[in-house]
Amino acid sequence: MQSVQRASPWWWIPTLYFGQGLPYVVVMTLSVVMYKNTGFSNTDIALYTGWLYLPWVIKPLWSPVVELLRTKRFWIVGMQLFIGAALALVALTTHLPAFFQMSLAVLWLLAFSSATHDIAADGYYMLALPQHQQAAFAGVRSTFYKAAMIVGQGSLVYLAGKLTESSGDPRLAWSVVFCVLAALFLLLFAYHLVMLPRPPADQPGERHGSLLADFLATFRSFFQKPDIGLILGFLLTFRLGEAQLLKLAVPFMLDPADQGGLGLSTAQVGLIYGSLGMLFLVLGGLLGGLLISRFGLKRCLWPMVFAVHLPDLIFVYLASALPENIYLVAACLAVEQFGYGFGFTAYVLYMIMVADGPHKTAHYAICTGFMALGMMLPGMVSGWIQQQLGYQHFFIWVCLATLPAFAMAARVRIAAEFGKK
């Protein structure tokens, strides 16, 4: 019975991608809320947390090392142990005099270990499953990845808010939250140490020369792919609007109405994201994976591009109307999360298609590196743009920033049957 359980993708894909998403949301979202709660400006928050994207941008530089040395399974469990330790270190920085600088330094270490974990996990996924199962489970992996983000910016933000209300000390509240995260990640490490299968294909990559020569050959083969310009254009622009929206969505909800925000409490923000938001995101991701496995990526691309980007208009409405009804706000965010969960599946499958070949682990890492670059640069300046424009005009700008993604989607080439079961 145990061997059957270990062989089923349902026993490891949800937990693996939940574990992949959790440190990412810690670095990208929880840090934003934590620094907002402790009095830092939107400009500083967006700029300095934006730099934390850099490990995901440059992770292709060491992806061949992950591919050529040891197994992907080894890297997965090793990085999960390291991430658990780094989360515990963040908890220890919250009451230090140089809290901002020290916590950012530890978050940098966390980001590098998380980026390395991503390389191994994505490579393991492609080695452990045949192509039709990769497509069928694409919605599952993206759903649980995003579920980790919703748990992070939902349940954990709610916990931080309630602890702050009861203690009056936001730094103590965030210290507790990071202790909870550290314990959760150590549990994931122990679970995957036992439950991750050992697929025969998960072996160190074949060496044809020196490590440096193989390293350079891996990069060269990626940039020699047909239509590489279109590929990079699509990867860089698909999340141009989202990159800016994500940095300011939570500050917008927390800021009072006289500053153009919704004036919600930290606990309310966590509750909204952790309830309806999570449910609709999961439903959207599962539906996206099912439709691609039935109809193929090519037929599903356009509906999914619209599903990702059109809900950004919801934030224009919220910034214009500033509704006080929390149920209306929750319903709006549920629609936005469903569209994102549904549409992002196409982006994941596109990267899998591009990476397919002898160096799929490293090539997928290169794809996600360009994705991260497309998130990092716009995210870094988003706080400054918002302070210049105000929330309402900022969200209008975000909607305009999605137009390049539509232009690139019209030009990319996708095999008719790719992703179809």
Solvent accessible surface area in square Angstrom, and as a share of the most:
residue,aa,sasa,rsa
1,M,170,0.76
2,Q,98,0.44
3,S,83,0.54
4,V,100,0.57
5,Q,40,0.18
6,R,79,0.29
7,A,72,0.55
8,S,33,0.21
9,P,18,0.12
10,W,143,0.50
11,W,101,0.35
12,W,4,0.01
13,I,0,0.00
14,P,17,0.11
15,T,40,0.23
16,L,0,0.00
17,Y,2,0.01
18,F,36,0.15
19,G,0,0.00
20,Q,14,0.06
21,G,0,0.00
22,L,0,0.00
23,P,1,0.01
24,Y,13,0.05
25,V,0,0.00
26,V,0,0.00
27,V,0,0.00
28,M,10,0.04
29,T,15,0.09
30,L,0,0.00
31,S,0,0.00
32,V,3,0.02
33,V,0,0.00
34,M,0,0.00
35,Y,0,0.00
36,K,43,0.18
37,N,42,0.22
38,T,28,0.16
39,G,68,0.66
40,F,53,0.22
41,S,50,0.32
42,N,11,0.05
43,T,41,0.24
44,D,55,0.29
45,I,4,0.02
46,A,3,0.03
47,L,65,0.32
48,Y,92,0.35
49,T,0,0.00
50,G,0,0.00
51,W,107,0.37
52,L,0,0.00
53,Y,2,0.01
54,L,45,0.22
55,P,0,0.00
56,W,8,0.03
57,V,22,0.12
58,I,49,0.25
59,K,4,0.02
60,P,11,0.07
61,L,101,0.50
62,W,54,0.19
63,S,0,0.00
64,P,0,0.00
65,V,43,0.25
66,V,1,0.01
67,E,15,0.07
68,L,15,0.07
69,L,68,0.34
70,R,134,0.49
71,T,40,0.23
72,K,3,0.01
73,R,16,0.06
74,F,85,0.35
75,W,47,0.16
76,I,0,0.00
77,V,14,0.08
78,G,29,0.28
79,M,37,0.17
80,Q,0,0.00
81,L,87,0.43
82,F,98,0.41
83,I,0,0.00
84,G,0,0.00
85,A,54,0.42
86,A,4,0.03
87,L,0,0.00
88,A,41,0.32
89,L,84,0.42
90,V,0,0.00
91,A,4,0.03
92,L,128,0.63
93,T,5,0.03
94,T,2,0.01
95,H,107,0.48
96,L,68,0.34
97,P,142,0.89
98,A,44,0.34
99,F,3,0.01
100,F,29,0.12
101,Q,118,0.52
102,M,87,0.39
103,S,0,0.00
104,L,22,0.11
105,A,54,0.42
106,V,15,0.08
107,L,0,0.00
108,W,72,0.25
109,L,95,0.47
110,L,0,0.00
111,A,0,0.00
112,F,68,0.28
113,S,6,0.04
114,S,0,0.00
115,A,0,0.00
116,T,12,0.07
117,H,0,0.00
118,D,6,0.03
119,I,2,0.01
120,A,0,0.00
121,A,0,0.00
122,D,4,0.02
123,G,0,0.00
124,Y,0,0.00
125,Y,0,0.00
126,M,7,0.03
127,L,48,0.24
128,A,28,0.22
129,L,11,0.05
130,P,70,0.44
131,Q,90,0.40
132,H,83,0.37
133,Q,52,0.23
134,Q,12,0.05
135,A,1,0.01
136,A,33,0.25
137,F,17,0.07
138,A,0,0.00
139,G,1,0.01
140,V,8,0.04
141,R,10,0.03
142,S,4,0.03
143,T,1,0.01
144,F,63,0.26
145,Y,32,0.12
146,K,11,0.05
147,A,3,0.02
148,A,0,0.00
149,M,4,0.02
150,I,1,0.00
151,V,28,0.16
152,G,0,0.00
153,Q,11,0.05
154,G,0,0.00
155,S,55,0.35
156,L,13,0.07
157,V,0,0.00
158,Y,76,0.29
159,L,57,0.28
160,A,0,0.00
161,G,1,0.01
162,K,89,0.38
163,L,47,0.23
164,T,35,0.21
165,E,109,0.49
166,S,93,0.60
167,S,56,0.36
168,G,61,0.58
169,D,46,0.24
170,P,34,0.21
171,R,71,0.26
172,L,83,0.41
173,A,1,0.01
174,W,0,0.00
175,S,19,0.13
176,V,58,0.33
177,V,0,0.00
178,F,0,0.00
179,C,70,0.42
180,V,65,0.37
181,L,1,0.00
182,A,7,0.05
183,A,57,0.44
184,L,57,0.29
185,F,0,0.00
186,L,77,0.38
187,L,123,0.61
188,L,16,0.08
189,F,43,0.18
190,A,50,0.39
191,Y,70,0.26
192,H,0,0.00
193,L,85,0.42
194,V,74,0.43
195,M,19,0.08
196,L,3,0.02
197,P,26,0.17
198,R,182,0.66
199,P,18,0.11
200,P,123,0.78
201,A,57,0.44
202,D,7,0.04
203,Q,106,0.47
204,P,62,0.39
205,G,20,0.20
206,E,134,0.60
207,R,114,0.42
208,H,143,0.64
209,G,41,0.40
210,S,66,0.43
211,L,62,0.31
212,L,118,0.59
213,A,49,0.38
214,D,13,0.07
215,F,40,0.17
216,L,90,0.45
217,A,36,0.28
218,T,3,0.02
219,F,36,0.15
220,R,134,0.49
221,S,38,0.25
222,F,0,0.00
223,F,85,0.35
224,Q,129,0.58
225,K,35,0.15
226,P,114,0.72
227,D,54,0.28
228,I,39,0.20
229,G,52,0.50
230,L,31,0.16
231,I,15,0.08
232,L,34,0.17
233,G,17,0.17
234,F,1,0.00
235,L,1,0.01
236,L,60,0.30
237,T,29,0.17
238,F,1,0.00
239,R,14,0.05
240,L,46,0.23
241,G,0,0.00
242,E,10,0.05
243,A,0,0.00
244,Q,4,0.02
245,L,6,0.03
246,L,55,0.27
247,K,5,0.02
248,L,1,0.01
249,A,5,0.04
250,V,6,0.03
251,P,3,0.02
252,F,0,0.00
253,M,0,0.00
254,L,27,0.14
255,D,11,0.06
256,P,58,0.36
257,A,63,0.49
258,D,130,0.67
259,Q,114,0.51
260,G,24,0.23
261,G,0,0.00
262,L,21,0.10
263,G,43,0.42
264,L,21,0.11
265,S,44,0.28
266,T,20,0.12
267,A,6,0.04
268,Q,68,0.30
269,V,1,0.00
270,G,0,0.00
271,L,96,0.48
272,I,5,0.03
273,Y,9,0.03
274,G,23,0.22
275,S,57,0.36
276,L,68,0.34
277,G,1,0.01
278,M,59,0.26
279,L,93,0.46
280,F,67,0.28
281,L,0,0.00
282,V,36,0.20
283,L,85,0.42
284,G,0,0.00
285,G,1,0.01
286,L,60,0.30
287,L,74,0.37
288,G,0,0.00
289,G,1,0.01
290,L,118,0.59
291,L,52,0.26
292,I,0,0.00
293,S,13,0.09
294,R,169,0.62
295,F,60,0.25
296,G,0,0.00
297,L,0,0.00
298,K,112,0.48
299,R,163,0.59
300,C,9,0.05
301,L,8,0.04
302,W,97,0.34
303,P,72,0.45
304,M,0,0.00
305,V,0,0.00
306,F,92,0.38
307,A,22,0.17
308,V,7,0.04
309,H,5,0.02
310,L,92,0.46
311,P,16,0.10
312,D,7,0.03
313,L,99,0.49
314,I,29,0.14
315,F,2,0.01
316,V,29,0.17
317,Y,95,0.36
318,L,0,0.00
319,A,10,0.08
320,S,60,0.38
321,A,54,0.42
322,L,54,0.27
323,P,18,0.12
324,E,170,0.76
325,N,82,0.42
326,I,45,0.23
327,Y,174,0.66
328,L,69,0.34
329,V,1,0.00
330,A,10,0.08
331,A,47,0.37
332,C,17,0.10
333,L,1,0.00
334,A,4,0.03
335,V,87,0.50
336,E,18,0.08
337,Q,11,0.05
338,F,65,0.27
339,G,6,0.06
340,Y,12,0.04
341,G,3,0.03
342,F,24,0.10
343,G,0,0.00
344,F,12,0.05
345,T,0,0.00
346,A,1,0.00
347,Y,0,0.00
348,V,8,0.04
349,L,2,0.01
350,Y,3,0.01
351,M,3,0.01
352,I,5,0.03
353,M,39,0.17
354,V,9,0.05
355,A,0,0.00
356,D,70,0.36
357,G,29,0.28
358,P,128,0.80
359,H,50,0.22
360,K,43,0.18
361,T,2,0.01
362,A,0,0.00
363,H,6,0.03
364,Y,5,0.02
365,A,1,0.01
366,I,1,0.01
367,C,0,0.00
368,T,8,0.05
369,G,2,0.02
370,F,43,0.18
371,M,31,0.14
372,A,5,0.04
373,L,51,0.25
374,G,7,0.06
375,M,1,0.00
376,M,7,0.03
377,L,96,0.48
378,P,16,0.10
379,G,0,0.00
380,M,25,0.11
381,V,74,0.42
382,S,0,0.00
383,G,0,0.00
384,W,146,0.51
385,I,28,0.14
386,Q,12,0.05
387,Q,94,0.42
388,Q,108,0.48
389,L,79,0.39
390,G,30,0.29
391,Y,6,0.02
392,Q,75,0.33
393,H,106,0.47
394,F,0,0.00
395,F,0,0.00
396,I,70,0.35
397,W,102,0.36
398,V,1,0.00
399,C,23,0.14
400,L,98,0.49
401,A,4,0.03
402,T,7,0.04
403,L,106,0.53
404,P,48,0.30
405,A,0,0.00
406,F,33,0.14
407,A,59,0.46
408,M,32,0.14
409,A,4,0.03
410,A,70,0.54
411,R,153,0.56
412,V,18,0.10
413,R,178,0.65
414,I,14,0.07
415,A,63,0.49
416,A,63,0.49
417,E,115,0.51
418,F,19,0.08
419,G,3,0.03
420,K,83,0.35
421,K,165,0.70
